[in-house]
Amino acid sequence: MLMLKGARCETAKCPIQRQWRNFPPGQHNWRRGRGSEYRLRLREKQKVKRFYGIYEKQFMKYFRQAERQKGNTGAALLGLLERRLDNVVHKLGFAPSRASARQLISHGHVYVNARPVSVGSYMVRVGDKLTIKPAEKSQKRVRACLEELGEPHLQNWLQLDMSKLEAQVIAMPTRDDVTIPVEEQLIVELCSQ
């Protein structure tokens, strides 16, 4: 395809190179203010929900569970979300995304402690062993994903044996293990109202 520019592109009004447009699109772009305090808190909550792929009802269930735990509620909330089986499968490199990890789990390809688990929201505990179904199709799919990913960057609370496609949870996840840039205190302030 030829990228020929018209005569208008010789002026400052070129539609291809719009340097003159350093503001958001739309007719009323100047009305987009800083936003309220509520907006900032809601934005943090939505960010976490979308990152882990959960709905509002599930999120509030996890929040209430984190409130009952001792210590920092925000860190406890993120720790609970990190312990979800779909998140763990993704972090191990068995699936390229959390959505595909949920599909892998729901189709019965993942075993926890030698038993098939088909629920992506299953909470892993310290000492749980995760394995892939011994069927050739399951093993092949996960090996292909691991090869595409290369050497997975494991966190210190997970241990992986790539030759056997086995993993083990050796500790509880901490706040430092959460890779998403989020201010959990804003979420706690929003949800505890």
Rosetta constraint file for C-alpha pairs under 8 A:
AtomPair CA 5 CA 9 HARMONIC 6.07 0.50
AtomPair CA 6 CA 10 HARMONIC 7.71 0.50
AtomPair CA 7 CA 11 HARMONIC 7.81 0.50
AtomPair CA 8 CA 13 HARMONIC 6.76 0.50
AtomPair CA 8 CA 14 HARMONIC 5.82 0.50
AtomPair CA 9 CA 13 HARMONIC 6.77 0.50
AtomPair CA 9 CA 14 HARMONIC 4.24 0.50
AtomPair CA 9 CA 15 HARMONIC 7.25 0.50
AtomPair CA 9 CA 16 HARMONIC 7.54 0.50
AtomPair CA 9 CA 17 HARMONIC 7.93 0.50
AtomPair CA 10 CA 14 HARMONIC 7.04 0.50
AtomPair CA 12 CA 18 HARMONIC 7.85 0.50
AtomPair CA 12 CA 20 HARMONIC 7.49 0.50
AtomPair CA 13 CA 18 HARMONIC 7.09 0.50
AtomPair CA 13 CA 20 HARMONIC 7.94 0.50
AtomPair CA 14 CA 18 HARMONIC 6.18 0.50
AtomPair CA 23 CA 29 HARMONIC 7.18 0.50
AtomPair CA 24 CA 29 HARMONIC 5.72 0.50
AtomPair CA 25 CA 29 HARMONIC 6.26 0.50
AtomPair CA 28 CA 32 HARMONIC 7.76 0.50
AtomPair CA 35 CA 39 HARMONIC 5.98 0.50
AtomPair CA 35 CA 40 HARMONIC 7.11 0.50
AtomPair CA 36 CA 40 HARMONIC 6.60 0.50
AtomPair CA 37 CA 41 HARMONIC 6.44 0.50
AtomPair CA 38 CA 42 HARMONIC 6.04 0.50
AtomPair CA 38 CA 190 HARMONIC 7.43 0.50
AtomPair CA 39 CA 43 HARMONIC 5.96 0.50
AtomPair CA 40 CA 44 HARMONIC 6.48 0.50
AtomPair CA 40 CA 186 HARMONIC 7.75 0.50
AtomPair CA 41 CA 45 HARMONIC 6.47 0.50
AtomPair CA 41 CA 186 HARMONIC 5.03 0.50
AtomPair CA 41 CA 187 HARMONIC 5.79 0.50
AtomPair CA 41 CA 189 HARMONIC 7.53 0.50
AtomPair CA 41 CA 190 HARMONIC 5.93 0.50
AtomPair CA 42 CA 46 HARMONIC 6.12 0.50
AtomPair CA 42 CA 187 HARMONIC 7.28 0.50
AtomPair CA 42 CA 190 HARMONIC 7.01 0.50
AtomPair CA 43 CA 47 HARMONIC 6.07 0.50
AtomPair CA 44 CA 48 HARMONIC 6.44 0.50
AtomPair CA 44 CA 182 HARMONIC 6.38 0.50
AtomPair CA 44 CA 183 HARMONIC 6.84 0.50
AtomPair CA 44 CA 184 HARMONIC 7.52 0.50
AtomPair CA 44 CA 186 HARMONIC 6.89 0.50
AtomPair CA 44 CA 187 HARMONIC 6.25 0.50
AtomPair CA 45 CA 49 HARMONIC 6.24 0.50
AtomPair CA 45 CA 186 HARMONIC 7.99 0.50
AtomPair CA 45 CA 187 HARMONIC 5.44 0.50
AtomPair CA 46 CA 50 HARMONIC 6.05 0.50
AtomPair CA 47 CA 51 HARMONIC 6.04 0.50
AtomPair CA 47 CA 182 HARMONIC 7.77 0.50
AtomPair CA 48 CA 52 HARMONIC 6.28 0.50
AtomPair CA 48 CA 180 HARMONIC 7.87 0.50
AtomPair CA 48 CA 182 HARMONIC 7.48 0.50
AtomPair CA 49 CA 53 HARMONIC 5.73 0.50
AtomPair CA 49 CA 54 HARMONIC 5.34 0.50
AtomPair CA 49 CA 55 HARMONIC 6.67 0.50
AtomPair CA 49 CA 56 HARMONIC 7.56 0.50
AtomPair CA 49 CA 59 HARMONIC 6.98 0.50
AtomPair CA 50 CA 54 HARMONIC 6.64 0.50
AtomPair CA 51 CA 180 HARMONIC 7.77 0.50
AtomPair CA 52 CA 81 HARMONIC 7.26 0.50
AtomPair CA 52 CA 87 HARMONIC 7.25 0.50
AtomPair CA 52 CA 98 HARMONIC 7.07 0.50
AtomPair CA 53 CA 98 HARMONIC 7.33 0.50
AtomPair CA 53 CA 99 HARMONIC 7.32 0.50
AtomPair CA 54 CA 58 HARMONIC 6.31 0.50
AtomPair CA 54 CA 59 HARMONIC 6.53 0.50
AtomPair CA 55 CA 59 HARMONIC 6.14 0.50
AtomPair CA 56 CA 60 HARMONIC 6.15 0.50
AtomPair CA 57 CA 61 HARMONIC 6.28 0.50
AtomPair CA 58 CA 62 HARMONIC 6.35 0.50
AtomPair CA 59 CA 63 HARMONIC 6.18 0.50
AtomPair CA 60 CA 64 HARMONIC 6.11 0.50
AtomPair CA 60 CA 191 HARMONIC 7.87 0.50
AtomPair CA 61 CA 65 HARMONIC 6.25 0.50
AtomPair CA 62 CA 66 HARMONIC 6.11 0.50
AtomPair CA 62 CA 77 HARMONIC 6.44 0.50
AtomPair CA 62 CA 80 HARMONIC 6.92 0.50
AtomPair CA 62 CA 81 HARMONIC 7.57 0.50
AtomPair CA 63 CA 67 HARMONIC 6.14 0.50
AtomPair CA 63 CA 73 HARMONIC 7.94 0.50
AtomPair CA 63 CA 77 HARMONIC 5.88 0.50
AtomPair CA 63 CA 191 HARMONIC 7.72 0.50
AtomPair CA 64 CA 68 HARMONIC 6.53 0.50
AtomPair CA 65 CA 69 HARMONIC 6.80 0.50
AtomPair CA 65 CA 77 HARMONIC 7.81 0.50
AtomPair CA 66 CA 73 HARMONIC 5.46 0.50
AtomPair CA 66 CA 74 HARMONIC 7.53 0.50
AtomPair CA 66 CA 76 HARMONIC 5.19 0.50
AtomPair CA 66 CA 77 HARMONIC 5.03 0.50
AtomPair CA 66 CA 80 HARMONIC 7.45 0.50
AtomPair CA 67 CA 73 HARMONIC 5.43 0.50
AtomPair CA 67 CA 76 HARMONIC 7.93 0.50
AtomPair CA 69 CA 73 HARMONIC 7.22 0.50
AtomPair CA 69 CA 76 HARMONIC 7.14 0.50
AtomPair CA 71 CA 76 HARMONIC 7.49 0.50
AtomPair CA 72 CA 76 HARMONIC 6.17 0.50
AtomPair CA 73 CA 77 HARMONIC 6.05 0.50
AtomPair CA 73 CA 188 HARMONIC 6.97 0.50
AtomPair CA 74 CA 78 HARMONIC 6.35 0.50
AtomPair CA 74 CA 184 HARMONIC 4.89 0.50
AtomPair CA 74 CA 185 HARMONIC 5.83 0.50
AtomPair CA 74 CA 187 HARMONIC 7.30 0.50
AtomPair CA 74 CA 188 HARMONIC 6.05 0.50
AtomPair CA 75 CA 79 HARMONIC 6.04 0.50
AtomPair CA 75 CA 174 HARMONIC 7.36 0.50
AtomPair CA 75 CA 175 HARMONIC 5.56 0.50
AtomPair CA 75 CA 184 HARMONIC 7.08 0.50
AtomPair CA 76 CA 80 HARMONIC 6.18 0.50
AtomPair CA 77 CA 81 HARMONIC 6.36 0.50
AtomPair CA 78 CA 82 HARMONIC 6.11 0.50
AtomPair CA 78 CA 175 HARMONIC 6.92 0.50
AtomPair CA 78 CA 178 HARMONIC 7.13 0.50
AtomPair CA 78 CA 184 HARMONIC 7.85 0.50
AtomPair CA 79 CA 83 HARMONIC 6.34 0.50
AtomPair CA 79 CA 172 HARMONIC 7.59 0.50
AtomPair CA 79 CA 173 HARMONIC 5.64 0.50
AtomPair CA 79 CA 174 HARMONIC 6.14 0.50
AtomPair CA 79 CA 175 HARMONIC 6.76 0.50
AtomPair CA 79 CA 178 HARMONIC 7.97 0.50
AtomPair CA 80 CA 84 HARMONIC 6.90 0.50
AtomPair CA 80 CA 123 HARMONIC 7.71 0.50
AtomPair CA 81 CA 87 HARMONIC 7.78 0.50
AtomPair CA 82 CA 87 HARMONIC 6.13 0.50
AtomPair CA 82 CA 88 HARMONIC 7.04 0.50
AtomPair CA 82 CA 173 HARMONIC 6.77 0.50
AtomPair CA 82 CA 178 HARMONIC 7.25 0.50
AtomPair CA 83 CA 87 HARMONIC 6.90 0.50
AtomPair CA 83 CA 88 HARMONIC 6.52 0.50
AtomPair CA 83 CA 123 HARMONIC 5.50 0.50
AtomPair CA 83 CA 124 HARMONIC 5.55 0.50
AtomPair CA 83 CA 125 HARMONIC 7.56 0.50
AtomPair CA 83 CA 172 HARMONIC 7.89 0.50
AtomPair CA 83 CA 173 HARMONIC 7.22 0.50
AtomPair CA 84 CA 88 HARMONIC 6.33 0.50
AtomPair CA 84 CA 120 HARMONIC 6.82 0.50
AtomPair CA 84 CA 121 HARMONIC 5.14 0.50
AtomPair CA 84 CA 122 HARMONIC 5.64 0.50
AtomPair CA 84 CA 123 HARMONIC 4.87 0.50
AtomPair CA 84 CA 124 HARMONIC 6.43 0.50
AtomPair CA 85 CA 89 HARMONIC 6.09 0.50
AtomPair CA 85 CA 119 HARMONIC 7.87 0.50
AtomPair CA 85 CA 120 HARMONIC 5.39 0.50
AtomPair CA 85 CA 121 HARMONIC 5.86 0.50
AtomPair CA 85 CA 122 HARMONIC 5.28 0.50
AtomPair CA 85 CA 123 HARMONIC 5.98 0.50
AtomPair CA 85 CA 124 HARMONIC 6.19 0.50
AtomPair CA 86 CA 90 HARMONIC 6.26 0.50
AtomPair CA 86 CA 98 HARMONIC 5.83 0.50
AtomPair CA 86 CA 99 HARMONIC 7.78 0.50
AtomPair CA 86 CA 101 HARMONIC 5.22 0.50
AtomPair CA 86 CA 102 HARMONIC 5.23 0.50
AtomPair CA 86 CA 105 HARMONIC 7.22 0.50
AtomPair CA 86 CA 120 HARMONIC 4.85 0.50
AtomPair CA 86 CA 121 HARMONIC 6.66 0.50
AtomPair CA 86 CA 122 HARMONIC 7.94 0.50
AtomPair CA 87 CA 91 HARMONIC 6.11 0.50
AtomPair CA 87 CA 98 HARMONIC 5.89 0.50
AtomPair CA 87 CA 101 HARMONIC 7.44 0.50
AtomPair CA 88 CA 92 HARMONIC 6.12 0.50
AtomPair CA 89 CA 93 HARMONIC 6.56 0.50
AtomPair CA 89 CA 94 HARMONIC 5.58 0.50
AtomPair CA 89 CA 95 HARMONIC 6.50 0.50
AtomPair CA 89 CA 98 HARMONIC 7.84 0.50
AtomPair CA 89 CA 101 HARMONIC 5.98 0.50
AtomPair CA 90 CA 94 HARMONIC 5.84 0.50
AtomPair CA 90 CA 95 HARMONIC 5.04 0.50
AtomPair CA 90 CA 96 HARMONIC 6.34 0.50
AtomPair CA 90 CA 97 HARMONIC 5.83 0.50
AtomPair CA 90 CA 98 HARMONIC 5.59 0.50
AtomPair CA 90 CA 101 HARMONIC 5.79 0.50
AtomPair CA 91 CA 152 HARMONIC 7.96 0.50
AtomPair CA 91 CA 154 HARMONIC 6.97 0.50
AtomPair CA 92 CA 152 HARMONIC 6.72 0.50
AtomPair CA 92 CA 154 HARMONIC 6.57 0.50
AtomPair CA 92 CA 158 HARMONIC 7.75 0.50
AtomPair CA 92 CA 160 HARMONIC 7.15 0.50
AtomPair CA 92 CA 167 HARMONIC 7.72 0.50
AtomPair CA 93 CA 145 HARMONIC 6.94 0.50
AtomPair CA 93 CA 146 HARMONIC 5.75 0.50
AtomPair CA 93 CA 149 HARMONIC 6.92 0.50
AtomPair CA 93 CA 152 HARMONIC 5.92 0.50
AtomPair CA 94 CA 101 HARMONIC 7.33 0.50
AtomPair CA 94 CA 142 HARMONIC 5.19 0.50
AtomPair CA 94 CA 143 HARMONIC 7.62 0.50
AtomPair CA 94 CA 145 HARMONIC 6.12 0.50
AtomPair CA 94 CA 146 HARMONIC 6.20 0.50
AtomPair CA 95 CA 100 HARMONIC 5.93 0.50
AtomPair CA 95 CA 101 HARMONIC 5.09 0.50
AtomPair CA 95 CA 104 HARMONIC 7.58 0.50
AtomPair CA 95 CA 142 HARMONIC 6.92 0.50
AtomPair CA 95 CA 145 HARMONIC 6.14 0.50
AtomPair CA 95 CA 146 HARMONIC 7.91 0.50
AtomPair CA 96 CA 100 HARMONIC 6.63 0.50
AtomPair CA 96 CA 101 HARMONIC 7.37 0.50
AtomPair CA 96 CA 145 HARMONIC 6.75 0.50
AtomPair CA 96 CA 149 HARMONIC 7.83 0.50
AtomPair CA 97 CA 101 HARMONIC 6.12 0.50
AtomPair CA 98 CA 102 HARMONIC 6.18 0.50
AtomPair CA 99 CA 103 HARMONIC 6.42 0.50
AtomPair CA 100 CA 104 HARMONIC 6.09 0.50
AtomPair CA 101 CA 105 HARMONIC 6.16 0.50
AtomPair CA 101 CA 120 HARMONIC 7.81 0.50
AtomPair CA 102 CA 106 HARMONIC 6.02 0.50
AtomPair CA 102 CA 119 HARMONIC 7.69 0.50
AtomPair CA 102 CA 120 HARMONIC 5.17 0.50
AtomPair CA 103 CA 107 HARMONIC 6.07 0.50
AtomPair CA 104 CA 108 HARMONIC 6.70 0.50
AtomPair CA 104 CA 109 HARMONIC 5.67 0.50
AtomPair CA 104 CA 110 HARMONIC 6.94 0.50
AtomPair CA 105 CA 109 HARMONIC 5.68 0.50
AtomPair CA 105 CA 110 HARMONIC 5.35 0.50
AtomPair CA 105 CA 117 HARMONIC 6.69 0.50
AtomPair CA 105 CA 118 HARMONIC 5.12 0.50
AtomPair CA 105 CA 119 HARMONIC 6.53 0.50
AtomPair CA 105 CA 120 HARMONIC 6.13 0.50
AtomPair CA 106 CA 117 HARMONIC 7.59 0.50
AtomPair CA 106 CA 118 HARMONIC 4.27 0.50
AtomPair CA 106 CA 119 HARMONIC 6.00 0.50
AtomPair CA 106 CA 120 HARMONIC 6.91 0.50
AtomPair CA 107 CA 118 HARMONIC 6.69 0.50
AtomPair CA 108 CA 116 HARMONIC 6.09 0.50
AtomPair CA 108 CA 117 HARMONIC 6.50 0.50
AtomPair CA 108 CA 118 HARMONIC 5.54 0.50
AtomPair CA 108 CA 133 HARMONIC 7.52 0.50
AtomPair CA 109 CA 116 HARMONIC 7.48 0.50
AtomPair CA 109 CA 132 HARMONIC 5.72 0.50
AtomPair CA 109 CA 133 HARMONIC 4.99 0.50
AtomPair CA 109 CA 138 HARMONIC 5.86 0.50
AtomPair CA 110 CA 116 HARMONIC 6.09 0.50
AtomPair CA 110 CA 117 HARMONIC 6.35 0.50
AtomPair CA 110 CA 118 HARMONIC 7.65 0.50
AtomPair CA 110 CA 130 HARMONIC 6.97 0.50
AtomPair CA 110 CA 131 HARMONIC 5.98 0.50
AtomPair CA 110 CA 132 HARMONIC 4.77 0.50
AtomPair CA 110 CA 133 HARMONIC 5.83 0.50
AtomPair CA 111 CA 115 HARMONIC 5.02 0.50
AtomPair CA 111 CA 116 HARMONIC 4.25 0.50
AtomPair CA 111 CA 117 HARMONIC 5.70 0.50
AtomPair CA 111 CA 130 HARMONIC 5.67 0.50
AtomPair CA 111 CA 131 HARMONIC 5.09 0.50
AtomPair CA 111 CA 132 HARMONIC 5.86 0.50
AtomPair CA 111 CA 133 HARMONIC 6.37 0.50
AtomPair CA 112 CA 116 HARMONIC 6.30 0.50
AtomPair CA 112 CA 117 HARMONIC 6.39 0.50
AtomPair CA 112 CA 128 HARMONIC 6.55 0.50
AtomPair CA 112 CA 129 HARMONIC 5.61 0.50
AtomPair CA 112 CA 130 HARMONIC 4.64 0.50
AtomPair CA 112 CA 131 HARMONIC 6.43 0.50
AtomPair CA 113 CA 128 HARMONIC 5.96 0.50
AtomPair CA 113 CA 129 HARMONIC 5.00 0.50
AtomPair CA 113 CA 130 HARMONIC 6.34 0.50
AtomPair CA 113 CA 131 HARMONIC 7.74 0.50
AtomPair CA 114 CA 129 HARMONIC 7.65 0.50
AtomPair CA 114 CA 130 HARMONIC 7.74 0.50
AtomPair CA 114 CA 131 HARMONIC 7.19 0.50
AtomPair CA 116 CA 133 HARMONIC 7.94 0.50
AtomPair CA 117 CA 122 HARMONIC 7.84 0.50
AtomPair CA 124 CA 128 HARMONIC 6.39 0.50
AtomPair CA 124 CA 169 HARMONIC 7.49 0.50
AtomPair CA 125 CA 169 HARMONIC 6.78 0.50
AtomPair CA 125 CA 172 HARMONIC 7.46 0.50
AtomPair CA 126 CA 169 HARMONIC 5.14 0.50
AtomPair CA 126 CA 170 HARMONIC 5.44 0.50
AtomPair CA 126 CA 171 HARMONIC 5.40 0.50
AtomPair CA 126 CA 172 HARMONIC 6.42 0.50
AtomPair CA 127 CA 168 HARMONIC 6.35 0.50
AtomPair CA 127 CA 169 HARMONIC 5.37 0.50
AtomPair CA 127 CA 170 HARMONIC 5.80 0.50
AtomPair CA 127 CA 171 HARMONIC 7.84 0.50
AtomPair CA 128 CA 168 HARMONIC 5.72 0.50
AtomPair CA 128 CA 169 HARMONIC 5.55 0.50
AtomPair CA 129 CA 166 HARMONIC 6.99 0.50
AtomPair CA 129 CA 167 HARMONIC 5.73 0.50
AtomPair CA 129 CA 168 HARMONIC 4.50 0.50
AtomPair CA 129 CA 169 HARMONIC 6.72 0.50
AtomPair CA 130 CA 166 HARMONIC 5.70 0.50
AtomPair CA 130 CA 167 HARMONIC 5.02 0.50
AtomPair CA 130 CA 168 HARMONIC 6.02 0.50
AtomPair CA 131 CA 165 HARMONIC 6.09 0.50
AtomPair CA 131 CA 166 HARMONIC 4.64 0.50
AtomPair CA 131 CA 167 HARMONIC 6.47 0.50
AtomPair CA 132 CA 138 HARMONIC 6.77 0.50
AtomPair CA 132 CA 139 HARMONIC 6.49 0.50
AtomPair CA 132 CA 142 HARMONIC 7.92 0.50
AtomPair CA 132 CA 165 HARMONIC 6.33 0.50
AtomPair CA 132 CA 166 HARMONIC 7.07 0.50
AtomPair CA 133 CA 138 HARMONIC 5.99 0.50
AtomPair CA 133 CA 139 HARMONIC 6.93 0.50
AtomPair CA 134 CA 138 HARMONIC 7.04 0.50
AtomPair CA 134 CA 139 HARMONIC 6.65 0.50
AtomPair CA 135 CA 139 HARMONIC 6.36 0.50
AtomPair CA 136 CA 140 HARMONIC 5.91 0.50
AtomPair CA 137 CA 141 HARMONIC 6.22 0.50
AtomPair CA 138 CA 142 HARMONIC 6.41 0.50
AtomPair CA 139 CA 143 HARMONIC 6.05 0.50
AtomPair CA 139 CA 165 HARMONIC 7.87 0.50
AtomPair CA 140 CA 144 HARMONIC 6.09 0.50
AtomPair CA 141 CA 145 HARMONIC 6.44 0.50
AtomPair CA 142 CA 146 HARMONIC 6.20 0.50
AtomPair CA 143 CA 147 HARMONIC 6.07 0.50
AtomPair CA 144 CA 148 HARMONIC 6.15 0.50
AtomPair CA 145 CA 149 HARMONIC 6.15 0.50
AtomPair CA 146 CA 150 HARMONIC 5.93 0.50
AtomPair CA 146 CA 151 HARMONIC 7.42 0.50
AtomPair CA 146 CA 152 HARMONIC 7.46 0.50
AtomPair CA 147 CA 151 HARMONIC 7.84 0.50
AtomPair CA 154 CA 158 HARMONIC 6.47 0.50
AtomPair CA 154 CA 159 HARMONIC 7.34 0.50
AtomPair CA 154 CA 160 HARMONIC 7.91 0.50
AtomPair CA 155 CA 177 HARMONIC 6.69 0.50
AtomPair CA 156 CA 171 HARMONIC 7.88 0.50
AtomPair CA 157 CA 169 HARMONIC 6.08 0.50
AtomPair CA 157 CA 170 HARMONIC 5.35 0.50
AtomPair CA 157 CA 171 HARMONIC 4.70 0.50
AtomPair CA 157 CA 172 HARMONIC 6.17 0.50
AtomPair CA 157 CA 173 HARMONIC 5.90 0.50
AtomPair CA 158 CA 167 HARMONIC 7.04 0.50
AtomPair CA 158 CA 168 HARMONIC 5.94 0.50
AtomPair CA 158 CA 169 HARMONIC 4.89 0.50
AtomPair CA 158 CA 170 HARMONIC 5.83 0.50
AtomPair CA 158 CA 171 HARMONIC 7.26 0.50
AtomPair CA 159 CA 167 HARMONIC 5.43 0.50
AtomPair CA 159 CA 168 HARMONIC 5.19 0.50
AtomPair CA 159 CA 169 HARMONIC 6.45 0.50
AtomPair CA 159 CA 170 HARMONIC 6.82 0.50
AtomPair CA 160 CA 165 HARMONIC 7.34 0.50
AtomPair CA 160 CA 166 HARMONIC 5.95 0.50
AtomPair CA 160 CA 167 HARMONIC 4.28 0.50
AtomPair CA 160 CA 168 HARMONIC 6.57 0.50
AtomPair CA 161 CA 165 HARMONIC 5.74 0.50
AtomPair CA 161 CA 166 HARMONIC 5.22 0.50
AtomPair CA 161 CA 167 HARMONIC 6.03 0.50
AtomPair CA 162 CA 166 HARMONIC 6.75 0.50
AtomPair CA 173 CA 177 HARMONIC 6.04 0.50
AtomPair CA 174 CA 178 HARMONIC 7.38 0.50
AtomPair CA 183 CA 187 HARMONIC 7.26 0.50
AtomPair CA 184 CA 188 HARMONIC 6.39 0.50
AtomPair CA 185 CA 189 HARMONIC 6.22 0.50
AtomPair CA 186 CA 190 HARMONIC 6.24 0.50
AtomPair CA 187 CA 191 HARMONIC 6.10 0.50
AtomPair CA 188 CA 192 HARMONIC 5.83 0.50
AtomPair CA 189 CA 193 HARMONIC 6.76 0.50
